[in-house]
Amino acid sequence: MDRADFVQRFGGVFEHSPFIAERAFDADMIAEPLTALDVHDAMAAMFRTASSDERLGVLRAHPDLAGKLAIAGDLTEESRREQAGAGLDRLSADEHARFSALNSAYVEKFGFPFIIAVKGLTKEDILAAFEMRSGNSRDQELDTACQQVEKIARLRLESLLPERG
């Protein structure tokens, strides 16, 4: 697979951040046969070695959970599927108001949206994590958000590639 094909196929694994796929490919960390584990390891290494500003940009590229982009239908296909799988596309008016309030308070406190790998979680699980993590320090939450971004990327890759060779 050449660089353009690799970036086309995997550039969105880290939300709207194709530079991670580009760097992994350019660092000769990508070898065929492609497996979810190997591609994730390479891309996660590039995410971890990105500058603080670049990592923050990746976090900020993630949509609010059940937020304005979801309502407008402007999520990436991956984000739409992930949020729908957790029932975030079927919130009551009260639940939506709760998510909106939590999203706003979280972004105001931390400077980036709340990020959680929603696969396998219910909206109640997500709300509980939202409320618990809102008490974290910015450094704690930055670390947690980065871990969640890597988990989301791994889950996305597992849906695209075999886990192991």
N, C-alpha and C positions, 0 to 999 in steps of 0.2 A: 504494500500500500504506500502510495507517495504522500508527501506532506499535505498537499491540498485535500486529498481524499480523507486523510486522517483528521484534519482540522474540521472538514465539512461534517464528518460523522460524529466526532467527539468534542467539538469546540463548545457545545452548549452544556456539557456534563457539569461543569462548574458554571452556574447561571450567568449567561451573557458575558462570559470571560474566556474567549477563545485563545487568549495569550497563554493560558496554562497548557492547552494541548499543543500549541506551537512550540513552546519551550521544551516540553517533554520530547517531542519529535526531534527538535534541533539538538538536544543533548544526547541523541542516540540511545535513548532509554526505551524505545519502542521496537520490539522485534516480533516477527510472526513466528508461530501462530499467536494471534492476539487473544489474551484471556482477560477477564474482568479484573482478576487479582493483579496481574502484571501492569496493565494499563493504569489501574487505580494507584498502585505503588508509585509509578512514574509521575503521574499527574499530581498526586498528593505531595510528592517531594518538591515539585515546582511551586505548588501553592504555599508550602511551608517556607520556601526560600524566597518567595516574593517579598517585596518591600512591605512595610506596615501599611502604607497608603494603598498599595495594590490589593492587599488582603482585605482592607476596609472597603475598597471598591467592590470586591467580590461579594462581601456581606451586603452592601447597599444595593447590589443588583438583584437581590432576592425580593420577591413581593411580600407585602403584608399578608398574613394568613386571613382569608375571608375578607380581604380588603377591596379597595376601589378597583384594582385591576381585575380581580375575580368577578366583581359585579359587572364591569364593562366588557368582560370576555376577552381581556387583553393579556392573559397569562400565557407563558410558553405552554406547549402541549404537555410537557413533563410536569410542570407545576399544576396545571389544571387537573391532570389525572391523579397526582398525589393528593391534592386537596380534596377532590371528589371522593377518593378512596377513604378518607377520614370523615366524610360526611360534612365537610365544610361548605359544600355547595347547597346544602339543605338546612340551613340554620333558620330558626324562628327569628322574628323581629327582635326579641329580647336577647337571644344568643348573639345575633349580629351586632347589636348595640354593645354587648359586653366585649366581644372581640375588637370592635372599633376603639373602645375606650382603652383597652389593654394595649393595643397596637400603638395608639397615640402616646400614652404614658411611657411605654417602653422606648420608642424612638426618641422621645424627648430626653429620657434619662441616659440612654446609651449611644445614640447617634447612628444607629443602624436598626433594621427590622428584626423582630424576634424570628429566629430560625430554629426549626426542629424538623428532623426526619419524621414525617407523619405516617409513613407506612406501618401498618399494624396498630396504629393508635386510634382512639376514638376522640371525638371533640371534647369529651370530659377529661380524658388524659391530657390533651393539649392545653386545655384551660388550667388544669392543675399545675402543669409544668410552667406555663406562662406566669402564673401567680407566684410560684416558688422561686423561679429564676429572676423575677423582678426585684427580689431582695438582694441579689448578688452585687458585688462591686463591679465596676466597669471592666477591670482586668479579668476577673473571674468569668464575666459574661462574654468577653471577647474570646477567651480560650474556649468556652463552651460552644459559642456560635461557630467558631472555626472547626471544632470537632464535628458538629452537626453538618456543616457544609461538606466535609469529607465523607461523612456517612451517606448523605444524599447522593453524592457523586458515585460512591461505591454501589448503592442500590440502582442507580441509573445505568451504570456499566453492567451490572449483573443482568439487567433486562435486555442488554444489547449483545452481550458476549458470553461464551461459556465461562464458568467461574475459574476453572483450571484447564491446563492443556492435556 
